[in-house]
Structures are given as C-alpha cells and as structure tokens.
Amino acid sequence: MTRPSSDISLTWLLRLRWITVAAQTAAILVSLRLLPGELAPLPLLGLVALGALSNLFLQLRLRLRSAVHPSLPGLVLGLDILLLTGLLYLSGGAANPFTAIYLVHVTLAAVVMRGVWAWALGALAIAGFGLLFFWSVHVHSLAHMDHGEGGISLHLIGMWVAFAITAGLIAAFVGRVTEALRQRDEELAALRDLTARQARLAALTTLAAGVAHELGTPLGTIAIAAKELQRAAEALGLVDGDIPQDAALIRSEVDRCRRILDQLADPSGTSLGEDFRDLAWSELEADLLEGVAPEDRARLAFDWPPEACGAMPRRGLARALRAVVANALEATTRPGQVRVCARRGPGRWQVEILDQGCGMSAEVLARVGEPFFSTKPTGSGMGLGLFLARTFAEQLGGELRVASAAGSGTTVLMAWPTVPHA
C-alpha cells in the first residue's frame, strides 16, 4: 500500500532534524571554546534537547499504523523555526551568522507544504528574524560595527528587508516548482494506471478470442446433440417427459455460454474501429432499453437534456452504459427506481446512473472497476462491466467515477469530452 505524502514528508523531516540536533550541539560546544564566558550553555543545550525530545516523540508517533495528519509536517517546521529563534536570541540575535538557517526552513516549508502553510511558515521566519533586531542576548564578539546606538540602524533595516524579499522569492519559486513536480507525478501515475488497464483489456481480448475459438466447436456439438436428443424423444412420443426438458435445458445453457463468449470477445471497452456519428439521446435510450425485461423497463427513469449529444461511437457508448444500468437494476430491489440523468458540464457530457440499492462498503468501493471483481453470486456475473465502461470512457478522454456508501445506494458518473457534430 502506498504511504501518504504527509507520512513521507515527516519521515524525511525527522531524519533532517536528527542531523540538525547533532550540528547544533557541535556548534554550541565549539562556540563555548571560541567565546568563553559569553554564552549560557544550559539554556542553549536545553533548547536543543527540546528539539530532540520532540523528534523522539514524533518517531514513536510514526510507528503507529494510523495516517499522519497533513498539517503535522507544517507544525514541526513551525516548531523548528521557533527553536531556531530561541537559539539565536541566546547567542547574539541578528548578529549571529547562523541566521541564514532561516532560509533553510523557508525552503523546506515550500517543498513540504502547500499554499497558505508555506507562506505562513515563511512569514513566521521573517517575523522571528525581525524580532531578533530588538530583543536578544548581546554577545560582544559577534556584534556588528556601526549599527548605531539607541535604535535600529538603516543597515539593520536593509538586512531585514533583504531577508524578507529572499524568503518570499524562495517560497514562491520553490513552491511553484514543487507543485509542478507534484502535478507531473500525478499525471504520470494516472498514465501508468491507464496503461495498465489498457494492457489488461488487450490481454482479456486475446484470452477471449482464444477461449471463443476453443469452445466454439464443442458447444456447437453439444447443441446439435441436444437437438437430436430432443427430436428423438419427440419421435418416441415422449414430448412431456424428462428427456425433452433436459435437452431443452442443455440447449438453453449452451446459448448462455455462447452469449458469455460473445461478451468476452466483443470489444466492449473500446471505441476503436467504430465511426463517430451524430447521436440523439432518444437513440441512446432505445439502446439502453434493448434486452431489458418489461417489468424492469418501468423502473428506469431517464432525464435527457434538450441539446443533442453530438458525435459519439453509438455502439460502444450503449454497451458501456448498458452494463452500468444492468448493475443498477440488479442492485435495486423491485419496485425501486433507477435514474439515468445526462447533463452538460464545462466542455464535457456527464451521465449519472443512480440506484436505490444497499450501497457498498469502503473496502468494496476501493476495488470497483477491477477486472473479474464482482460481488454477485458465482455464475451471475464476470465482473467486467464497470472495468470495460471505465476503459471506454478513458479512451474517449473522459472518466468513470463511483460514489457509494453502505445503506445509501450507488451513483456512477461517466463523463467524456464534447465532440462536434459529424
């Protein structure tokens, strides 16, 4: 299972914080040797110890299986900025050369966090640096010359303004680059997922063609034998006996096997090879009602928009939607109604199929659309309907989404870009 990005960000932050704790401890010990009597070691080491304890607590928190809240890395970075401000306050304030470390935190905030969080952490760093100009423990060896007495000098104001501009530019530039990289990774992940589904569809088509070829002849032989058996029974006057009934049952099951093979071999999940032509909603409704039992037709409620659908591969669209409608009718107990609603969104058409079934649990919903996954009893379905419907929508440049919760029914939305009239 893929770990959430907040977990990964916090993991790397904790590693960096251990390095920071070691570096701060070493810097304090060296400074005590270089600046004897000018620094208070206990408060400085106490702040470093506080950072180490917080890091230890966070590592224990990561060992739990529950997901990390997305704001936790931001809170950790905020704590680090406050700890850095405390260390600088005790060691010369703005005169301390290690004030440049603020920019490291600003950069990390832009990389790890998004939007308001990144700017808020940048503002916190700017505020902390500015406060050090007014309040800090004076260290004579680190004091700057010509900074003026009794107030803040123009040079100090320039330092703070330059820092604020630099921090803002880092937050803006690094944030935009990081967001662009996130979007690229999401697009690549979606493309890999689509490629994997297309590969499964190609494998399914190849398998179906082989199965249809291998089983076509024996099924034909069984059908002929059953027909001959039925004729022989009728010739012997056994019209109402068990033999003719068994022969008829064999023939009906053979027909069922052939229909299943036709569904497997039929490229239901693809629009390749089918021309786009103008399609009216009334034509699509007729296609969706084809093969539906009369008692189920009355349970279907259609809501079509006044605009025409535009150019579409009619056969592929009808097959894809028919599979979803069939699932909805099976999930809704009679006389429950299934609604099919179409509407036009920005640059695309959307068709929603809403049923009144018992809904799906989160575990089942996570697997919906996988090939050969079905919640129906064995022999009632192959678990290919939603998989092929989703593949069809994605090949048109659209999508298929399923929303459901236990006890509240299911909504399937299929969307595809609008296509000009042929």
C-alpha positions as CSV (number, residue, x, y, z in Angstrom):
1,M,0.0,0.0,0.0
2,T,1.3,3.5,-0.9
3,R,2.1,5.7,2.1
4,P,0.5,9.1,2.3
5,S,2.8,12.0,1.2
6,S,2.5,13.5,4.7
7,D,4.0,10.3,6.2
8,I,6.9,10.5,3.7
9,S,7.5,14.2,4.3
10,L,7.5,13.7,8.1
11,T,9.9,10.8,7.8
12,W,12.5,12.9,5.9
13,L,11.9,15.8,8.3
14,L,12.7,13.7,11.3
15,R,16.0,12.5,9.7
16,L,16.9,16.0,8.9
17,R,16.1,17.1,12.4
18,W,18.4,14.5,13.9
19,I,21.2,15.9,11.8
20,T,20.2,19.4,12.9
21,V,20.3,18.4,16.6
22,A,23.8,16.9,16.1
23,A,25.0,20.0,14.2
24,Q,23.5,22.4,16.8
25,T,25.1,20.6,19.7
26,A,28.5,20.6,17.9
27,A,28.2,24.3,17.1
28,I,27.4,25.2,20.7
29,L,30.3,23.2,22.1
30,V,32.7,24.8,19.6
31,S,31.3,28.3,20.4
32,L,31.8,27.7,24.1
33,R,35.5,27.2,23.3
34,L,35.8,30.1,20.9
35,L,33.7,32.5,23.0
36,P,34.5,31.6,26.7
37,G,32.2,33.2,29.2
38,E,29.9,35.0,26.5
39,L,27.3,32.2,26.0
40,A,25.0,30.5,28.5
41,P,25.4,26.8,27.7
42,L,22.5,25.3,29.7
43,P,19.6,27.3,28.0
44,L,21.2,26.7,24.6
45,L,21.5,22.9,25.2
46,G,18.1,22.9,26.8
47,L,16.5,24.1,23.5
48,V,18.5,21.5,21.6
49,A,17.3,18.8,24.0
50,L,13.7,20.0,23.5
51,G,14.0,19.6,19.7
52,A,15.5,16.1,20.3
53,L,12.6,15.1,22.6
54,S,10.0,16.3,20.1
55,N,11.8,14.3,17.4
56,L,11.7,11.2,19.5
57,F,8.0,11.6,20.2
58,L,7.3,12.1,16.5
59,Q,9.2,8.9,15.6
60,L,7.1,7.0,18.1
61,R,4.0,8.5,16.5
62,L,5.1,7.3,13.1
63,R,5.3,3.7,14.3
64,L,1.6,3.8,14.7
65,R,-0.4,2.5,11.7
66,S,-2.8,5.5,11.6
67,A,-2.1,8.1,8.9
68,V,-0.3,11.3,9.8
69,H,-2.4,14.5,9.6
70,P,-1.3,16.6,6.6
71,S,-0.7,19.6,8.8
72,L,1.7,17.8,11.1
73,P,4.9,18.5,9.0
74,G,4.0,22.2,8.9
75,L,3.6,22.2,12.7
76,V,7.0,20.5,13.0
77,L,8.6,23.2,10.8
78,G,7.0,25.9,12.8
79,L,8.4,24.4,16.0
80,D,11.9,24.3,14.4
81,I,11.6,28.0,13.4
82,L,10.7,28.9,17.0
83,L,13.5,26.8,18.4
84,L,16.0,28.4,16.0
85,T,14.7,31.8,17.1
86,G,15.3,30.9,20.7
87,L,18.8,29.7,20.0
88,L,19.7,32.9,18.1
89,Y,18.1,35.0,20.8
90,L,20.5,33.5,23.4
91,S,23.5,33.8,21.1
92,G,23.7,37.3,19.7
93,G,20.4,37.7,17.9
94,A,20.5,39.1,14.3
95,A,24.3,39.5,14.7
96,N,24.7,35.7,14.8
97,P,25.8,34.4,11.3
98,F,23.6,31.4,11.7
99,T,20.5,33.5,10.9
100,A,20.9,32.2,7.3
101,I,19.5,28.9,8.5
102,Y,16.1,30.6,8.5
103,L,16.2,30.3,4.7
104,V,16.6,26.5,5.0
105,H,13.3,26.3,6.9
106,V,11.6,28.6,4.4
107,T,12.8,26.3,1.5
108,L,11.7,23.2,3.4
109,A,8.3,24.7,4.0
110,A,7.9,25.5,0.3
111,V,8.8,21.9,-0.6
112,V,6.9,20.0,2.0
113,M,3.8,22.2,2.5
114,R,1.3,23.8,0.1
115,G,-0.4,27.1,-0.3
116,V,-1.2,29.0,2.9
117,W,1.0,26.8,5.1
118,A,4.2,27.6,3.1
119,W,3.5,31.4,3.2
120,A,2.6,31.2,6.9
121,L,5.9,29.5,7.8
122,G,7.8,32.0,5.6
123,A,6.1,34.9,7.5
124,L,7.0,33.2,10.8
125,A,10.6,33.1,9.8
126,I,10.6,36.7,8.7
127,A,8.9,37.8,12.0
128,G,11.4,35.7,14.1
129,F,14.4,37.3,12.3
130,G,12.9,40.8,12.7
131,L,12.3,40.4,16.4
132,L,16.0,39.5,16.9
133,F,16.9,43.0,16.0
134,F,15.1,44.3,19.1
135,W,15.4,41.5,21.6
136,S,18.4,39.3,22.1
137,V,21.2,38.4,24.5
138,H,24.2,40.6,23.5
139,V,27.4,38.7,22.6
140,H,30.3,41.2,22.3
141,S,32.4,39.1,19.9
142,L,29.5,38.8,17.4
143,A,28.4,42.4,17.5
144,H,28.4,44.3,14.2
145,M,30.1,47.7,13.9
146,D,28.3,50.9,13.0
147,H,24.8,49.6,13.7
148,G,24.0,52.7,15.7
149,E,23.0,53.2,19.3
150,G,19.6,53.6,20.9
151,G,17.6,52.2,17.9
152,I,17.7,50.2,14.8
153,S,20.0,51.5,12.1
154,L,19.4,51.7,8.4
155,H,21.7,48.8,7.8
156,L,19.7,46.6,10.1
157,I,16.5,47.6,8.3
158,G,18.1,46.7,5.0
159,M,19.2,43.4,6.3
160,W,15.7,42.5,7.4
161,V,14.1,43.8,4.1
162,A,16.6,41.8,2.1
163,F,15.9,38.7,4.1
164,A,12.1,39.1,3.7
165,I,12.5,39.5,-0.1
166,T,14.8,36.5,-0.3
167,A,12.4,34.4,1.8
168,G,9.4,35.4,-0.3
169,L,11.2,34.6,-3.6
170,I,12.3,31.2,-2.3
171,A,8.8,30.4,-1.1
172,A,7.2,31.5,-4.4
173,F,9.8,29.9,-6.8
174,V,10.4,26.6,-4.9
175,G,6.7,26.3,-4.2
176,R,5.7,26.6,-7.8
177,V,8.4,24.2,-8.9
178,T,7.4,21.7,-6.3
179,E,3.7,22.0,-7.2
180,A,4.6,21.5,-10.9
181,L,6.6,18.3,-10.0
182,R,3.6,17.1,-7.9
183,Q,1.2,17.6,-10.8
184,R,3.6,15.8,-13.2
185,D,3.9,12.9,-10.8
186,E,0.1,12.7,-10.5
187,E,-0.2,12.8,-14.3
188,L,2.4,10.1,-14.7
189,A,0.7,7.9,-12.1
190,A,-2.6,8.3,-13.9
191,L,-1.0,7.5,-17.2
192,R,0.6,4.3,-15.7
193,D,-2.7,3.3,-14.3
194,L,-4.4,3.8,-17.7
195,T,-1.7,1.9,-19.5
196,A,-2.0,-1.0,-17.1
197,R,-5.8,-1.1,-17.7
198,Q,-5.3,-1.0,-21.4
199,A,-2.8,-3.8,-21.1
200,R,-5.3,-5.9,-19.1
201,L,-8.0,-5.1,-21.7
202,A,-5.7,-6.3,-24.5
203,A,-4.9,-9.5,-22.6
204,L,-8.6,-10.0,-21.9
205,T,-9.4,-9.6,-25.6
206,T,-6.7,-12.0,-26.6
207,L,-7.8,-14.5,-24.0
208,A,-11.5,-14.2,-25.0
209,A,-10.6,-14.8,-28.7
210,G,-8.7,-17.9,-27.8
211,V,-11.5,-19.2,-25.5
212,A,-14.2,-18.5,-28.1
213,H,-12.2,-20.3,-30.7
214,E,-11.5,-23.4,-28.5
215,L,-15.0,-23.6,-27.1
216,G,-17.0,-22.8,-30.2
217,T,-16.8,-26.2,-31.7
218,P,-17.6,-28.3,-28.6
219,L,-20.5,-26.0,-27.8
220,G,-21.8,-26.4,-31.3
221,T,-21.5,-30.2,-31.0
222,I,-23.4,-30.2,-27.7
223,A,-26.1,-28.0,-29.1
224,I,-26.5,-30.4,-32.1
225,A,-26.6,-33.5,-29.8
226,A,-29.2,-31.9,-27.6
227,K,-31.3,-31.0,-30.6
228,E,-31.1,-34.6,-31.9
229,L,-31.9,-35.9,-28.5
230,Q,-35.0,-33.7,-28.3
231,R,-36.1,-34.8,-31.7
232,A,-35.6,-38.5,-30.9
233,A,-37.6,-38.1,-27.7
234,E,-40.4,-36.4,-29.6
235,A,-40.4,-39.2,-32.2
236,L,-40.9,-41.7,-29.4
237,G,-43.8,-39.7,-28.1
238,L,-42.0,-38.5,-25.0
239,V,-43.0,-34.9,-25.5
240,D,-43.8,-34.2,-21.9
241,G,-41.1,-36.4,-20.4
242,D,-37.9,-35.5,-18.7
243,I,-35.7,-36.2,-21.7
244,P,-37.1,-33.4,-23.9
245,Q,-37.0,-31.0,-20.9
246,D,-33.3,-31.9,-20.2
247,A,-32.4,-31.5,-23.9
248,A,-34.1,-28.0,-23.9
249,L,-32.2,-27.1,-20.7
250,I,-28.9,-28.2,-22.3
251,R,-29.6,-26.1,-25.4
252,S,-30.5,-23.0,-23.3
253,E,-27.3,-23.4,-21.3
254,V,-25.3,-23.7,-24.5
255,D,-26.9,-20.5,-25.7
256,R,-26.0,-18.8,-22.4
257,C,-22.4,-20.0,-22.8
258,R,-22.3,-18.5,-26.3
259,R,-23.6,-15.2,-25.1
260,I,-20.9,-15.1,-22.4
261,L,-18.3,-15.8,-25.0
262,D,-19.7,-13.1,-27.3
263,Q,-19.5,-10.6,-24.4
264,L,-15.8,-11.6,-23.8
265,A,-14.9,-11.5,-27.4
266,D,-16.9,-8.3,-28.1
267,P,-14.6,-5.2,-27.7
268,S,-17.0,-3.6,-25.2
269,G,-14.3,-1.5,-23.6
270,T,-13.0,0.2,-26.8
271,S,-14.3,2.6,-29.4
272,L,-11.5,1.6,-31.9
273,G,-12.8,0.8,-35.3
274,E,-16.2,2.4,-34.7
275,D,-17.1,5.6,-36.5
276,F,-18.2,8.7,-34.6
277,R,-21.7,9.8,-35.8
278,D,-24.4,12.2,-34.5
279,L,-26.3,10.5,-31.7
280,A,-29.6,11.6,-30.3
281,W,-30.5,10.9,-26.6
282,S,-33.6,9.1,-27.7
283,E,-31.5,6.7,-29.7
284,L,-29.3,6.1,-26.7
285,E,-32.4,5.5,-24.6
286,A,-33.6,2.9,-27.0
287,D,-30.2,1.2,-27.0
288,L,-30.3,1.1,-23.1
289,L,-33.8,-0.4,-23.1
290,E,-32.7,-3.2,-25.5
291,G,-32.8,-6.6,-23.8
292,V,-34.3,-5.2,-20.5
293,A,-37.2,-7.1,-19.1
294,P,-40.6,-5.3,-19.4
295,E,-41.0,-5.2,-15.6
296,D,-37.6,-3.5,-15.3
297,R,-38.2,-1.0,-18.1
298,A,-40.9,0.6,-16.0
299,R,-38.3,1.1,-13.2
300,L,-35.9,3.2,-15.4
301,A,-36.4,6.9,-15.4
302,F,-34.5,8.9,-18.0
303,D,-33.7,12.7,-17.8
304,W,-32.2,13.9,-21.1
305,P,-31.1,17.5,-21.8
306,P,-32.6,19.4,-24.8
307,E,-29.2,19.6,-26.6
308,A,-28.1,16.9,-28.9
309,C,-25.4,14.5,-27.7
310,G,-23.1,15.2,-30.6
311,A,-20.8,12.8,-32.4
312,M,-20.2,9.6,-30.5
313,P,-19.4,5.9,-31.1
314,R,-23.0,4.8,-30.5
315,R,-22.4,1.0,-30.1
316,G,-19.5,1.4,-27.6
317,L,-21.3,4.1,-25.5
318,A,-24.5,2.0,-25.4
319,R,-22.6,-1.1,-24.3
320,A,-20.7,0.8,-21.6
321,L,-23.8,2.4,-20.2
322,R,-25.9,-0.7,-20.5
323,A,-23.5,-2.6,-18.3
324,V,-23.8,0.1,-15.6
325,V,-27.6,0.2,-15.9
326,A,-27.8,-3.5,-15.6
327,N,-25.8,-3.4,-12.4
328,A,-28.0,-0.7,-11.0
329,L,-31.2,-2.6,-11.8
330,E,-29.8,-5.7,-10.1
331,A,-28.8,-3.7,-7.0
332,T,-32.2,-2.1,-6.7
333,T,-34.9,-4.3,-5.4
334,R,-38.3,-4.1,-7.1
335,P,-40.2,-1.8,-7.4
336,G,-37.2,0.6,-6.7
337,Q,-36.3,3.0,-9.4
338,V,-33.1,3.6,-11.3
339,R,-32.5,7.1,-12.6
340,V,-30.3,7.9,-15.7
341,C,-29.6,11.6,-15.9
342,A,-27.5,13.4,-18.5
343,R,-26.2,17.0,-18.2
344,R,-23.7,19.2,-19.9
345,G,-20.7,20.3,-17.9
346,P,-17.8,22.6,-18.9
347,G,-16.5,21.1,-22.1
348,R,-18.0,17.6,-21.4
349,W,-21.1,15.5,-21.1
350,Q,-21.9,13.7,-17.9
351,V,-24.3,10.8,-17.4
352,E,-25.2,9.7,-13.9
353,I,-26.8,6.4,-13.1
354,L,-28.3,6.4,-9.6
355,D,-29.7,3.3,-7.9
356,Q,-31.6,2.6,-4.7
357,G,-29.6,-0.4,-3.6
358,C,-27.9,-1.2,-0.4
359,G,-24.7,0.6,-1.4
360,M,-21.1,-0.6,-1.0
361,S,-18.6,-0.7,1.9
362,A,-15.4,1.3,1.6
363,E,-13.4,-2.0,1.0
364,V,-15.7,-3.0,-1.9
365,L,-15.7,0.5,-3.4
366,A,-11.9,0.6,-3.4
367,R,-11.9,-2.5,-5.7
368,V,-14.8,-1.5,-8.0
369,G,-13.7,-1.4,-11.6
370,E,-11.1,-4.1,-11.3
371,P,-11.4,-6.8,-13.9
372,F,-13.2,-10.0,-12.7
373,F,-14.1,-8.5,-9.4
374,S,-17.8,-8.9,-8.6
375,T,-20.0,-9.0,-5.5
376,K,-22.6,-11.1,-7.3
377,P,-23.1,-14.8,-6.6
378,T,-20.9,-17.2,-8.6
379,G,-22.2,-17.6,-12.1
380,S,-24.2,-14.3,-12.1
381,G,-21.6,-12.1,-13.5
382,M,-18.0,-11.9,-14.7
383,G,-17.1,-8.6,-13.0
384,L,-16.2,-6.9,-16.3
385,G,-19.0,-4.3,-16.7
386,L,-17.5,-1.4,-14.8
387,F,-14.0,-2.2,-16.0
388,L,-15.0,-2.1,-19.7
389,A,-17.2,1.0,-19.1
390,R,-14.3,2.8,-17.4
391,T,-11.9,1.8,-20.2
392,F,-14.3,3.1,-22.8
393,A,-14.7,6.4,-21.1
394,E,-10.9,6.8,-20.7
395,Q,-10.3,6.1,-24.3
396,L,-12.6,9.0,-25.1
397,G,-10.6,11.2,-22.8
398,G,-13.1,11.0,-20.0
399,E,-13.6,9.2,-16.8
400,L,-15.9,7.0,-14.7
401,R,-16.4,7.6,-11.0
402,V,-18.3,5.6,-8.5
403,A,-19.7,7.1,-5.3
404,S,-21.4,4.8,-2.7
405,A,-21.8,4.2,1.0
406,A,-23.3,1.3,2.8
407,G,-27.1,1.7,3.0
408,S,-27.3,4.8,0.7
409,G,-27.3,3.5,-2.8
410,T,-24.7,4.0,-5.5
411,T,-24.0,6.7,-8.1
412,V,-22.0,6.0,-11.2
413,L,-20.9,9.0,-13.2
414,M,-19.5,8.6,-16.7
415,A,-18.1,11.8,-18.4
416,W,-16.5,12.4,-21.8
417,P,-15.4,15.5,-23.7
418,T,-18.0,17.0,-26.0
419,V,-17.4,16.2,-29.7
420,P,-18.6,18.5,-32.5
421,H,-21.4,17.1,-34.8
422,A,-20.2,14.8,-37.5
